[in-house]
Amino acid sequence: MDSVRKALRSGDVEKDSYGRLSCTDCGEELGTENDPDEVGKVRVCPSCGSKWKELS
């Protein structure tokens, strides 16, 4: 699982002018999975199921 920053640089994820992240393959806005036992959160595309880790 890549980080959100790495995905932004490679073009897998794009950010709009409001700061929302979306998957470039599907065009869908990314959802969030929060695990209280881990640092950061996981951003997930609801269409294709791709996941990226976002560190806070």
PyMOL Python script that loads the backbone (N, CA, C, O; Angstrom):
from pymol import cmd

cmd.read_pdbstr("""\
ATOM      1  N   MET A   1       0.854  -1.174   0.000  1.00  0.00           N
ATOM      2  CA  MET A   1       0.000   0.000   0.000  1.00  0.00           C
ATOM      3  C   MET A   1       0.901   1.240   0.000  1.00  0.00           C
ATOM      4  O   MET A   1       1.733   1.421   0.889  1.00  0.00           O
ATOM      5  N   ASP A   2       0.719   2.071  -1.000  1.00  0.00           N
ATOM      6  CA  ASP A   2       1.486   3.311  -1.107  1.00  0.00           C
ATOM      7  C   ASP A   2       0.880   4.389  -0.224  1.00  0.00           C
ATOM      8  O   ASP A   2      -0.250   4.262   0.247  1.00  0.00           O
ATOM      9  N   SER A   3       1.641   5.444  -0.010  1.00  0.00           N
ATOM     10  CA  SER A   3       1.121   6.583   0.738  1.00  0.00           C
ATOM     11  C   SER A   3       0.350   7.500  -0.214  1.00  0.00           C
ATOM     12  O   SER A   3       0.523   7.426  -1.431  1.00  0.00           O
ATOM     13  N   VAL A   4      -0.487   8.349   0.338  1.00  0.00           N
ATOM     14  CA  VAL A   4      -1.268   9.295  -0.454  1.00  0.00           C
ATOM     15  C   VAL A   4      -0.326  10.270  -1.160  1.00  0.00           C
ATOM     16  O   VAL A   4      -0.563  10.614  -2.318  1.00  0.00           O
ATOM     17  N   ARG A   5       0.726  10.717  -0.495  1.00  0.00           N
ATOM     18  CA  ARG A   5       1.678  11.657  -1.105  1.00  0.00           C
ATOM     19  C   ARG A   5       2.370  11.046  -2.309  1.00  0.00           C
ATOM     20  O   ARG A   5       2.562  11.712  -3.327  1.00  0.00           O
ATOM     21  N   LYS A   6       2.749   9.764  -2.194  1.00  0.00           N
ATOM     22  CA  LYS A   6       3.395   9.084  -3.314  1.00  0.00           C
ATOM     23  C   LYS A   6       2.408   8.898  -4.469  1.00  0.00           C
ATOM     24  O   LYS A   6       2.784   9.027  -5.634  1.00  0.00           O
ATOM     25  N   ALA A   7       1.150   8.596  -4.148  1.00  0.00           N
ATOM     26  CA  ALA A   7       0.122   8.431  -5.177  1.00  0.00           C
ATOM     27  C   ALA A   7      -0.186   9.752  -5.882  1.00  0.00           C
ATOM     28  O   ALA A   7      -0.469   9.761  -7.080  1.00  0.00           O
ATOM     29  N   LEU A   8      -0.134  10.864  -5.150  1.00  0.00           N
ATOM     30  CA  LEU A   8      -0.333  12.177  -5.770  1.00  0.00           C
ATOM     31  C   LEU A   8       0.795  12.483  -6.752  1.00  0.00           C
ATOM     32  O   LEU A   8       0.547  13.007  -7.838  1.00  0.00           O
ATOM     33  N   ARG A   9       2.027  12.159  -6.377  1.00  0.00           N
ATOM     34  CA  ARG A   9       3.177  12.412  -7.256  1.00  0.00           C
ATOM     35  C   ARG A   9       3.139  11.533  -8.498  1.00  0.00           C
ATOM     36  O   ARG A   9       3.508  11.986  -9.582  1.00  0.00           O
ATOM     37  N   SER A  10       2.698  10.274  -8.360  1.00  0.00           N
ATOM     38  CA  SER A  10       2.680   9.350  -9.501  1.00  0.00           C
ATOM     39  C   SER A  10       1.439   9.515 -10.374  1.00  0.00           C
ATOM     40  O   SER A  10       1.394   8.989 -11.486  1.00  0.00           O
ATOM     41  N   GLY A  11       0.421  10.246  -9.879  1.00  0.00           N
ATOM     42  CA  GLY A  11      -0.778  10.479 -10.681  1.00  0.00           C
ATOM     43  C   GLY A  11      -1.899   9.491 -10.446  1.00  0.00           C
ATOM     44  O   GLY A  11      -2.897   9.515 -11.167  1.00  0.00           O
ATOM     45  N   ASP A  12      -1.762   8.608  -9.443  1.00  0.00           N
ATOM     46  CA  ASP A  12      -2.829   7.648  -9.130  1.00  0.00           C
ATOM     47  C   ASP A  12      -3.993   8.314  -8.411  1.00  0.00           C
ATOM     48  O   ASP A  12      -5.134   7.861  -8.506  1.00  0.00           O
ATOM     49  N   VAL A  13      -3.697   9.389  -7.691  1.00  0.00           N
ATOM     50  CA  VAL A  13      -4.699  10.138  -6.931  1.00  0.00           C
ATOM     51  C   VAL A  13      -4.556  11.609  -7.311  1.00  0.00           C
ATOM     52  O   VAL A  13      -3.445  12.096  -7.518  1.00  0.00           O
ATOM     53  N   GLU A  14      -5.677  12.310  -7.402  1.00  0.00           N
ATOM     54  CA  GLU A  14      -5.610  13.747  -7.652  1.00  0.00           C
ATOM     55  C   GLU A  14      -6.410  14.486  -6.599  1.00  0.00           C
ATOM     56  O   GLU A  14      -7.358  13.955  -6.020  1.00  0.00           O
ATOM     57  N   LYS A  15      -6.004  15.734  -6.364  1.00  0.00           N
ATOM     58  CA  LYS A  15      -6.638  16.573  -5.353  1.00  0.00           C
ATOM     59  C   LYS A  15      -7.289  17.749  -6.066  1.00  0.00           C
ATOM     60  O   LYS A  15      -6.663  18.382  -6.916  1.00  0.00           O
ATOM     61  N   ASP A  16      -8.554  18.050  -5.724  1.00  0.00           N
ATOM     62  CA  ASP A  16      -9.225  19.183  -6.347  1.00  0.00           C
ATOM     63  C   ASP A  16      -8.941  20.463  -5.566  1.00  0.00           C
ATOM     64  O   ASP A  16      -8.193  20.440  -4.589  1.00  0.00           O
ATOM     65  N   SER A  17      -9.527  21.563  -5.984  1.00  0.00           N
ATOM     66  CA  SER A  17      -9.241  22.860  -5.363  1.00  0.00           C
ATOM     67  C   SER A  17      -9.770  22.963  -3.930  1.00  0.00           C
ATOM     68  O   SER A  17      -9.371  23.860  -3.188  1.00  0.00           O
ATOM     69  N   TYR A  18     -10.666  22.052  -3.536  1.00  0.00           N
ATOM     70  CA  TYR A  18     -11.187  22.036  -2.170  1.00  0.00           C
ATOM     71  C   TYR A  18     -10.430  21.064  -1.271  1.00  0.00           C
ATOM     72  O   TYR A  18     -10.756  20.944  -0.090  1.00  0.00           O
ATOM     73  N   GLY A  19      -9.427  20.369  -1.805  1.00  0.00           N
ATOM     74  CA  GLY A  19      -8.630  19.440  -1.018  1.00  0.00           C
ATOM     75  C   GLY A  19      -9.171  18.029  -0.974  1.00  0.00           C
ATOM     76  O   GLY A  19      -8.649  17.193  -0.237  1.00  0.00           O
ATOM     77  N   ARG A  20     -10.218  17.740  -1.756  1.00  0.00           N
ATOM     78  CA  ARG A  20     -10.778  16.385  -1.781  1.00  0.00           C
ATOM     79  C   ARG A  20      -9.920  15.514  -2.682  1.00  0.00           C
ATOM     80  O   ARG A  20      -9.472  15.951  -3.742  1.00  0.00           O
ATOM     81  N   LEU A  21      -9.695  14.277  -2.253  1.00  0.00           N
ATOM     82  CA  LEU A  21      -8.896  13.326  -3.015  1.00  0.00           C
ATOM     83  C   LEU A  21      -9.813  12.429  -3.836  1.00  0.00           C
ATOM     84  O   LEU A  21     -10.877  12.023  -3.368  1.00  0.00           O
ATOM     85  N   SER A  22      -9.394  12.123  -5.069  1.00  0.00           N
ATOM     86  CA  SER A  22     -10.170  11.221  -5.911  1.00  0.00           C
ATOM     87  C   SER A  22      -9.228  10.299  -6.677  1.00  0.00           C
ATOM     88  O   SER A  22      -8.085  10.652  -6.966  1.00  0.00           O
ATOM     89  N   CYS A  23      -9.729   9.120  -6.995  1.00  0.00           N
ATOM     90  CA  CYS A  23      -8.991   8.105  -7.745  1.00  0.00           C
ATOM     91  C   CYS A  23      -8.990   8.512  -9.221  1.00  0.00           C
ATOM     92  O   CYS A  23     -10.043   8.832  -9.772  1.00  0.00           O
ATOM     93  N   THR A  24      -7.823   8.504  -9.863  1.00  0.00           N
ATOM     94  CA  THR A  24      -7.765   8.899 -11.270  1.00  0.00           C
ATOM     95  C   THR A  24      -8.303   7.805 -12.188  1.00  0.00           C
ATOM     96  O   THR A  24      -8.766   8.107 -13.288  1.00  0.00           O
ATOM     97  N   ASP A  25      -8.253   6.539 -11.763  1.00  0.00           N
ATOM     98  CA  ASP A  25      -8.771   5.447 -12.589  1.00  0.00           C
ATOM     99  C   ASP A  25     -10.290   5.488 -12.681  1.00  0.00           C
ATOM    100  O   ASP A  25     -10.849   5.302 -13.762  1.00  0.00           O
ATOM    101  N   CYS A  26     -10.966   5.730 -11.557  1.00  0.00           N
ATOM    102  CA  CYS A  26     -12.432   5.682 -11.495  1.00  0.00           C
ATOM    103  C   CYS A  26     -13.082   7.061 -11.511  1.00  0.00           C
ATOM    104  O   CYS A  26     -14.216   7.213 -11.964  1.00  0.00           O
ATOM    105  N   GLY A  27     -12.361   8.063 -11.017  1.00  0.00           N
ATOM    106  CA  GLY A  27     -12.940   9.396 -10.890  1.00  0.00           C
ATOM    107  C   GLY A  27     -13.800   9.557  -9.648  1.00  0.00           C
ATOM    108  O   GLY A  27     -14.488  10.567  -9.501  1.00  0.00           O
ATOM    109  N   GLU A  28     -13.772   8.573  -8.748  1.00  0.00           N
ATOM    110  CA  GLU A  28     -14.573   8.602  -7.524  1.00  0.00           C
ATOM    111  C   GLU A  28     -13.803   9.260  -6.389  1.00  0.00           C
ATOM    112  O   GLU A  28     -12.581   9.138  -6.305  1.00  0.00           O
ATOM    113  N   GLU A  29     -14.524   9.962  -5.513  1.00  0.00           N
ATOM    114  CA  GLU A  29     -13.913  10.558  -4.326  1.00  0.00           C
ATOM    115  C   GLU A  29     -13.561   9.446  -3.341  1.00  0.00           C
ATOM    116  O   GLU A  29     -14.321   8.493  -3.169  1.00  0.00           O
ATOM    117  N   LEU A  30     -12.405   9.579  -2.700  1.00  0.00           N
ATOM    118  CA  LEU A  30     -11.926   8.546  -1.787  1.00  0.00           C
ATOM    119  C   LEU A  30     -12.637   8.616  -0.444  1.00  0.00           C
ATOM    120  O   LEU A  30     -12.913   9.698   0.074  1.00  0.00           O
ATOM    121  N   GLY A  31     -12.927   7.444   0.109  1.00  0.00           N
ATOM    122  CA  GLY A  31     -13.492   7.343   1.443  1.00  0.00           C
ATOM    123  C   GLY A  31     -12.373   7.128   2.447  1.00  0.00           C
ATOM    124  O   GLY A  31     -11.207   7.022   2.067  1.00  0.00           O
ATOM    125  N   THR A  32     -12.721   7.061   3.726  1.00  0.00           N
ATOM    126  CA  THR A  32     -11.727   6.931   4.789  1.00  0.00           C
ATOM    127  C   THR A  32     -12.053   5.749   5.678  1.00  0.00           C
ATOM    128  O   THR A  32     -13.203   5.546   6.068  1.00  0.00           O
ATOM    129  N   GLU A  33     -11.019   4.964   5.999  1.00  0.00           N
ATOM    130  CA  GLU A  33     -11.130   3.896   6.995  1.00  0.00           C
ATOM    131  C   GLU A  33     -10.230   4.283   8.162  1.00  0.00           C
ATOM    132  O   GLU A  33      -9.025   4.461   7.980  1.00  0.00           O
ATOM    133  N   ASN A  34     -10.792   4.413   9.345  1.00  0.00           N
ATOM    134  CA  ASN A  34     -10.014   4.759  10.532  1.00  0.00           C
ATOM    135  C   ASN A  34      -9.886   3.545  11.432  1.00  0.00           C
ATOM    136  O   ASN A  34     -10.888   2.942  11.817  1.00  0.00           O
ATOM    137  N   ASP A  35      -8.655   3.185  11.768  1.00  0.00           N
ATOM    138  CA  ASP A  35      -8.394   2.121  12.727  1.00  0.00           C
ATOM    139  C   ASP A  35      -7.792   2.779  13.953  1.00  0.00           C
ATOM    140  O   ASP A  35      -6.696   3.334  13.869  1.00  0.00           O
ATOM    141  N   PRO A  36      -8.479   2.734  15.099  1.00  0.00           N
ATOM    142  CA  PRO A  36      -7.978   3.439  16.282  1.00  0.00           C
ATOM    143  C   PRO A  36      -6.646   2.909  16.800  1.00  0.00           C
ATOM    144  O   PRO A  36      -5.966   3.604  17.555  1.00  0.00           O
ATOM    145  N   ASP A  37      -6.257   1.695  16.413  1.00  0.00           N
ATOM    146  CA  ASP A  37      -5.003   1.118  16.893  1.00  0.00           C
ATOM    147  C   ASP A  37      -3.806   1.487  16.029  1.00  0.00           C
ATOM    148  O   ASP A  37      -2.675   1.180  16.405  1.00  0.00           O
ATOM    149  N   GLU A  38      -4.014   2.135  14.882  1.00  0.00           N
ATOM    150  CA  GLU A  38      -2.924   2.484  13.985  1.00  0.00           C
ATOM    151  C   GLU A  38      -2.796   3.991  13.833  1.00  0.00           C
ATOM    152  O   GLU A  38      -3.754   4.737  14.037  1.00  0.00           O
ATOM    153  N   VAL A  39      -1.596   4.422  13.472  1.00  0.00           N
ATOM    154  CA  VAL A  39      -1.332   5.835  13.234  1.00  0.00           C
ATOM    155  C   VAL A  39      -1.779   6.168  11.812  1.00  0.00           C
ATOM    156  O   VAL A  39      -1.504   5.405  10.886  1.00  0.00           O
ATOM    157  N   GLY A  40      -2.457   7.284  11.632  1.00  0.00           N
ATOM    158  CA  GLY A  40      -2.920   7.692  10.311  1.00  0.00           C
ATOM    159  C   GLY A  40      -4.238   7.048   9.955  1.00  0.00           C
ATOM    160  O   GLY A  40      -4.901   6.444  10.797  1.00  0.00           O
ATOM    161  N   LYS A  41      -4.610   7.186   8.687  1.00  0.00           N
ATOM    162  CA  LYS A  41      -5.843   6.586   8.213  1.00  0.00           C
ATOM    163  C   LYS A  41      -5.626   6.029   6.813  1.00  0.00           C
ATOM    164  O   LYS A  41      -4.649   6.368   6.146  1.00  0.00           O
ATOM    165  N   VAL A  42      -6.531   5.185   6.379  1.00  0.00           N
ATOM    166  CA  VAL A  42      -6.440   4.562   5.073  1.00  0.00           C
ATOM    167  C   VAL A  42      -7.512   5.163   4.187  1.00  0.00           C
ATOM    168  O   VAL A  42      -8.688   5.167   4.551  1.00  0.00           O
ATOM    169  N   ARG A  43      -7.116   5.673   3.017  1.00  0.00           N
ATOM    170  CA  ARG A  43      -8.056   6.233   2.049  1.00  0.00           C
ATOM    171  C   ARG A  43      -8.375   5.148   1.032  1.00  0.00           C
ATOM    172  O   ARG A  43      -7.463   4.508   0.508  1.00  0.00           O
ATOM    173  N   VAL A  44      -9.666   4.931   0.743  1.00  0.00           N
ATOM    174  CA  VAL A  44     -10.116   3.833  -0.092  1.00  0.00           C
ATOM    175  C   VAL A  44     -11.007   4.350  -1.211  1.00  0.00           C
ATOM    176  O   VAL A  44     -11.865   5.204  -0.987  1.00  0.00           O
ATOM    177  N   CYS A  45     -10.800   3.826  -2.421  1.00  0.00           N
ATOM    178  CA  CYS A  45     -11.683   4.136  -3.539  1.00  0.00           C
ATOM    179  C   CYS A  45     -12.878   3.190  -3.455  1.00  0.00           C
ATOM    180  O   CYS A  45     -12.688   1.974  -3.424  1.00  0.00           O
ATOM    181  N   PRO A  46     -14.117   3.719  -3.416  1.00  0.00           N
ATOM    182  CA  PRO A  46     -15.285   2.852  -3.293  1.00  0.00           C
ATOM    183  C   PRO A  46     -15.553   2.010  -4.541  1.00  0.00           C
ATOM    184  O   PRO A  46     -16.200   0.968  -4.437  1.00  0.00           O
ATOM    185  N   SER A  47     -15.086   2.422  -5.698  1.00  0.00           N
ATOM    186  CA  SER A  47     -15.352   1.679  -6.935  1.00  0.00           C
ATOM    187  C   SER A  47     -14.368   0.535  -7.160  1.00  0.00           C
ATOM    188  O   SER A  47     -14.777  -0.613  -7.330  1.00  0.00           O
ATOM    189  N   CYS A  48     -13.065   0.848  -7.163  1.00  0.00           N
ATOM    190  CA  CYS A  48     -12.073  -0.182  -7.502  1.00  0.00           C
ATOM    191  C   CYS A  48     -11.442  -0.837  -6.282  1.00  0.00           C
ATOM    192  O   CYS A  48     -10.799  -1.878  -6.415  1.00  0.00           O
ATOM    193  N   GLY A  49     -11.609  -0.251  -5.087  1.00  0.00           N
ATOM    194  CA  GLY A  49     -11.072  -0.855  -3.869  1.00  0.00           C
ATOM    195  C   GLY A  49      -9.597  -0.575  -3.611  1.00  0.00           C
ATOM    196  O   GLY A  49      -9.016  -1.160  -2.697  1.00  0.00           O
ATOM    197  N   SER A  50      -8.980   0.301  -4.388  1.00  0.00           N
ATOM    198  CA  SER A  50      -7.568   0.663  -4.158  1.00  0.00           C
ATOM    199  C   SER A  50      -7.441   1.392  -2.833  1.00  0.00           C
ATOM    200  O   SER A  50      -8.344   2.121  -2.421  1.00  0.00           O
ATOM    201  N   LYS A  51      -6.292   1.183  -2.159  1.00  0.00           N
ATOM    202  CA  LYS A  51      -6.091   1.788  -0.830  1.00  0.00           C
ATOM    203  C   LYS A  51      -4.760   2.522  -0.791  1.00  0.00           C
ATOM    204  O   LYS A  51      -3.770   2.083  -1.376  1.00  0.00           O
ATOM    205  N   TRP A  52      -4.758   3.659  -0.083  1.00  0.00           N
ATOM    206  CA  TRP A  52      -3.564   4.456   0.144  1.00  0.00           C
ATOM    207  C   TRP A  52      -3.526   4.869   1.605  1.00  0.00           C
ATOM    208  O   TRP A  52      -4.561   5.203   2.181  1.00  0.00           O
ATOM    209  N   LYS A  53      -2.346   4.851   2.209  1.00  0.00           N
ATOM    210  CA  LYS A  53      -2.195   5.225   3.614  1.00  0.00           C
ATOM    211  C   LYS A  53      -1.906   6.709   3.714  1.00  0.00           C
ATOM    212  O   LYS A  53      -1.049   7.235   3.003  1.00  0.00           O
ATOM    213  N   GLU A  54      -2.626   7.385   4.604  1.00  0.00           N
ATOM    214  CA  GLU A  54      -2.427   8.810   4.835  1.00  0.00           C
ATOM    215  C   GLU A  54      -1.951   9.005   6.271  1.00  0.00           C
ATOM    216  O   GLU A  54      -2.673   8.718   7.226  1.00  0.00           O
ATOM    217  N   LEU A  55      -0.720   9.499   6.404  1.00  0.00           N
ATOM    218  CA  LEU A  55      -0.167   9.772   7.729  1.00  0.00           C
ATOM    219  C   LEU A  55      -0.534  11.167   8.166  1.00  0.00           C
ATOM    220  O   LEU A  55      -0.549  12.092   7.354  1.00  0.00           O
ATOM    221  N   SER A  56      -0.830  11.329   9.446  1.00  0.00           N
ATOM    222  CA  SER A  56      -1.235  12.644   9.951  1.00  0.00           C
ATOM    223  C   SER A  56      -0.061  13.432  10.426  1.00  0.00           C
ATOM    224  O   SER A  56      -0.221  14.563  10.884  1.00  0.00           O
TER     225      SER A  56
END
""", "prot")
cmd.dss("prot")
cmd.show_as("cartoon", "prot")
cmd.util.cbc("prot")
cmd.orient("prot")
